[in-house]
Amino acid sequence: MKHYFSVKVAEEVGVPAAVIFENIAFWIKTNERNGRNIHDGKAWMFSSVSSFKETFPYFSEKQIRNSLSKLFVCEFLTVGNYNKTQYDRTRWFALTEKGNSFVRNDEKDLPKKANGNAKKGEPIPDIKKHTRKKIEKGYIDENGQDFSLDPFSL
């Protein structure tokens, strides 16, 4: 599994919170597309700290709690409780307007060539031909620089 984050989010809340935010935003958007976990007009995802710990084994529980708190205080996420039982401590998360503005829009973020209908481009021309000459001890460029030396033996 690969984890990534937005630099802009990390600048505001730190790298651990930014990584967790990307994961939460992914699941909220997935639920929104699939019409699941919709409450009060918003798509939600739910998870516990122990579940986040399984997803992010390189973060401590304290880092996860602090990150979730930062995301709430800095208004990237809102927290709710849609559990069926009172003793269930699973937290529900939804994106705020601010949080939603930092979420990647997969279609918008694709490069032009990612669209299968884009025309093929021309290759970059090789304007400098290779001018190295092979000699007994290695390769030398047009300036006499020896490229055969091991950089660790200097």
LUMPA-766051 format. One record per residue (C-alpha): residue number from 0; residue in three letters; x, y, z. Coordinates in Angstrom, 1 decimal. Layout:
<pts>
- resi | resn | x | y | z
- NUM | ala | X | Y | Z $
...
</pts>
This chain:
<pts>
- resi | resn | x | y | z
- 0 | met | 0.0 | 0.0 | 0.0 $
- 1 | lys | 1.2 | 3.5 | -0.8 $
- 2 | his | 0.5 | 6.5 | 1.3 $
- 3 | tyr | 0.8 | 10.1 | 0.1 $
- 4 | phe | -0.2 | 13.5 | 1.2 $
- 5 | ser | -0.8 | 17.1 | 0.1 $
- 6 | val | 2.1 | 19.5 | 0.8 $
- 7 | lys | -0.4 | 22.3 | 1.4 $
- 8 | val | -2.2 | 20.3 | 4.0 $
- 9 | ala | 1.1 | 19.2 | 5.6 $
- 10 | glu | 2.2 | 22.8 | 5.9 $
- 11 | glu | -0.8 | 23.5 | 8.0 $
- 12 | val | -1.3 | 20.4 | 10.1 $
- 13 | gly | 1.9 | 18.4 | 9.7 $
- 14 | val | 2.8 | 15.3 | 7.7 $
- 15 | pro | 1.1 | 12.6 | 9.9 $
- 16 | ala | -2.2 | 14.5 | 9.8 $
- 17 | ala | -1.8 | 15.1 | 6.1 $
- 18 | val | -1.3 | 11.4 | 5.4 $
- 19 | ile | -4.3 | 10.5 | 7.5 $
- 20 | phe | -6.4 | 13.2 | 5.9 $
- 21 | glu | -5.7 | 11.7 | 2.4 $
- 22 | asn | -6.9 | 8.3 | 3.6 $
- 23 | ile | -10.1 | 9.7 | 5.2 $
- 24 | ala | -10.8 | 11.9 | 2.1 $
- 25 | phe | -10.4 | 8.8 | -0.2 $
- 26 | trp | -13.0 | 6.8 | 1.8 $
- 27 | ile | -15.4 | 9.7 | 2.1 $
- 28 | lys | -15.3 | 10.3 | -1.7 $
- 29 | thr | -15.6 | 6.5 | -2.3 $
- 30 | asn | -18.7 | 6.5 | -0.1 $
- 31 | glu | -20.1 | 9.6 | -1.8 $
- 32 | arg | -19.7 | 8.0 | -5.2 $
- 33 | asn | -21.3 | 4.7 | -4.0 $
- 34 | gly | -24.1 | 6.5 | -2.1 $
- 35 | arg | -23.1 | 4.8 | 1.2 $
- 36 | asn | -22.9 | 6.3 | 4.7 $
- 37 | ile | -24.9 | 9.5 | 3.7 $
- 38 | his | -26.2 | 11.3 | 6.8 $
- 39 | asp | -27.4 | 14.9 | 7.1 $
- 40 | gly | -26.6 | 15.5 | 3.4 $
- 41 | lys | -22.9 | 14.5 | 3.7 $
- 42 | ala | -20.9 | 11.4 | 2.9 $
- 43 | trp | -19.1 | 10.0 | 6.0 $
- 44 | met | -16.5 | 7.4 | 6.7 $
- 45 | phe | -16.0 | 5.8 | 10.1 $
- 46 | ser | -12.9 | 4.3 | 11.9 $
- 47 | ser | -11.4 | 3.8 | 15.3 $
- 48 | val | -7.9 | 4.7 | 16.4 $
- 49 | ser | -7.0 | 1.1 | 16.5 $
- 50 | ser | -8.2 | 0.7 | 12.9 $
- 51 | phe | -6.1 | 3.7 | 11.8 $
- 52 | lys | -3.1 | 2.1 | 13.7 $
- 53 | glu | -3.5 | -1.0 | 11.5 $
- 54 | thr | -3.6 | 1.1 | 8.3 $
- 55 | phe | -0.7 | 3.3 | 9.5 $
- 56 | pro | 1.6 | 1.1 | 11.5 $
- 57 | tyr | 4.4 | 3.7 | 11.4 $
- 58 | phe | 2.3 | 6.1 | 13.5 $
- 59 | ser | 1.7 | 5.7 | 17.2 $
- 60 | glu | -1.8 | 5.9 | 18.6 $
- 61 | lys | -0.9 | 9.3 | 20.2 $
- 62 | gln | 0.2 | 10.6 | 16.7 $
- 63 | ile | -3.1 | 9.4 | 15.2 $
- 64 | arg | -5.2 | 11.0 | 18.0 $
- 65 | asn | -3.2 | 14.3 | 17.7 $
- 66 | ser | -3.5 | 14.2 | 13.9 $
- 67 | leu | -7.3 | 13.7 | 14.0 $
- 68 | ser | -7.6 | 16.5 | 16.6 $
- 69 | lys | -5.6 | 18.9 | 14.3 $
- 70 | leu | -7.7 | 18.0 | 11.3 $
- 71 | phe | -10.9 | 18.8 | 13.4 $
- 72 | val | -9.5 | 22.0 | 15.0 $
- 73 | cys | -8.1 | 23.3 | 11.7 $
- 74 | glu | -11.6 | 22.6 | 10.1 $
- 75 | phe | -10.5 | 20.0 | 7.5 $
- 76 | leu | -12.9 | 17.4 | 9.0 $
- 77 | thr | -16.1 | 17.4 | 11.0 $
- 78 | val | -16.8 | 14.6 | 13.5 $
- 79 | gly | -20.1 | 12.8 | 14.0 $
- 80 | asn | -21.6 | 9.8 | 15.7 $
- 81 | tyr | -24.0 | 7.6 | 13.6 $
- 82 | asn | -23.3 | 4.4 | 15.5 $
- 83 | lys | -26.2 | 2.1 | 16.3 $
- 84 | thr | -25.2 | 1.5 | 19.9 $
- 85 | gln | -24.2 | 4.0 | 22.5 $
- 86 | tyr | -21.1 | 2.1 | 23.7 $
- 87 | asp | -19.6 | 2.0 | 20.2 $
- 88 | arg | -16.8 | 4.6 | 20.2 $
- 89 | thr | -16.1 | 4.5 | 16.5 $
- 90 | arg | -15.8 | 8.0 | 15.1 $
- 91 | trp | -17.4 | 9.2 | 11.9 $
- 92 | phe | -15.7 | 11.8 | 9.7 $
- 93 | ala | -16.9 | 14.1 | 6.9 $
- 94 | leu | -15.1 | 16.7 | 4.9 $
- 95 | thr | -15.8 | 20.4 | 5.7 $
- 96 | glu | -15.8 | 22.9 | 2.9 $
- 97 | lys | -12.2 | 23.7 | 3.6 $
- 98 | gly | -11.2 | 20.0 | 3.6 $
- 99 | asn | -13.1 | 19.4 | 0.4 $
- 100 | ser | -11.1 | 22.1 | -1.3 $
- 101 | phe | -7.8 | 20.2 | -0.6 $
- 102 | val | -9.1 | 16.8 | -2.0 $
- 103 | arg | -7.6 | 15.7 | -5.3 $
- 104 | asn | -10.1 | 15.6 | -8.1 $
- 105 | asp | -8.8 | 12.6 | -10.1 $
- 106 | glu | -10.1 | 13.9 | -13.4 $
- 107 | lys | -8.8 | 17.4 | -12.9 $
- 108 | asp | -5.4 | 16.4 | -11.7 $
- 109 | leu | -4.6 | 14.1 | -14.6 $
- 110 | pro | -2.0 | 15.3 | -17.1 $
- 111 | lys | -3.4 | 16.0 | -20.6 $
- 112 | lys | -1.7 | 12.8 | -22.0 $
- 113 | ala | -3.5 | 10.7 | -19.5 $
- 114 | asn | -6.6 | 11.1 | -21.5 $
- 115 | gly | -6.6 | 8.2 | -24.0 $
- 116 | asn | -7.9 | 10.5 | -26.8 $
- 117 | ala | -4.9 | 12.9 | -26.7 $
- 118 | lys | -2.6 | 12.9 | -29.7 $
- 119 | lys | 0.8 | 11.3 | -29.4 $
- 120 | gly | 3.6 | 13.8 | -29.0 $
- 121 | glu | 6.9 | 13.9 | -30.8 $
- 122 | pro | 10.0 | 12.5 | -29.0 $
- 123 | ile | 12.6 | 14.9 | -27.7 $
- 124 | pro | 15.4 | 15.1 | -30.3 $
- 125 | asp | 18.9 | 14.0 | -29.3 $
- 126 | ile | 20.9 | 17.1 | -30.2 $
- 127 | lys | 24.1 | 16.0 | -28.6 $
- 128 | lys | 25.6 | 12.9 | -30.1 $
- 129 | his | 27.7 | 10.7 | -27.8 $
- 130 | thr | 31.3 | 11.6 | -28.2 $
- 131 | arg | 33.0 | 9.3 | -25.8 $
- 132 | lys | 35.9 | 7.3 | -27.0 $
- 133 | lys | 36.8 | 3.9 | -25.6 $
- 134 | ile | 40.4 | 3.7 | -24.5 $
- 135 | glu | 42.3 | 1.1 | -22.5 $
- 136 | lys | 41.3 | 2.3 | -19.0 $
- 137 | gly | 37.7 | 3.4 | -19.6 $
- 138 | tyr | 35.6 | 6.1 | -21.3 $
- 139 | ile | 36.6 | 9.7 | -21.8 $
- 140 | asp | 34.3 | 12.5 | -23.0 $
- 141 | glu | 35.2 | 15.3 | -25.5 $
- 142 | asn | 36.8 | 17.3 | -22.6 $
- 143 | gly | 39.1 | 14.5 | -21.5 $
- 144 | gln | 37.0 | 13.6 | -18.4 $
- 145 | asp | 37.5 | 10.0 | -17.4 $
- 146 | phe | 34.2 | 8.3 | -16.6 $
- 147 | ser | 35.6 | 4.9 | -15.7 $
- 148 | leu | 36.8 | 5.8 | -12.2 $
- 149 | asp | 35.0 | 4.5 | -9.2 $
- 150 | pro | 33.7 | 7.5 | -7.2 $
- 151 | phe | 34.2 | 5.6 | -4.0 $
- 152 | ser | 37.9 | 5.0 | -4.6 $
- 153 | leu | 38.9 | 8.6 | -4.8 $
</pts>
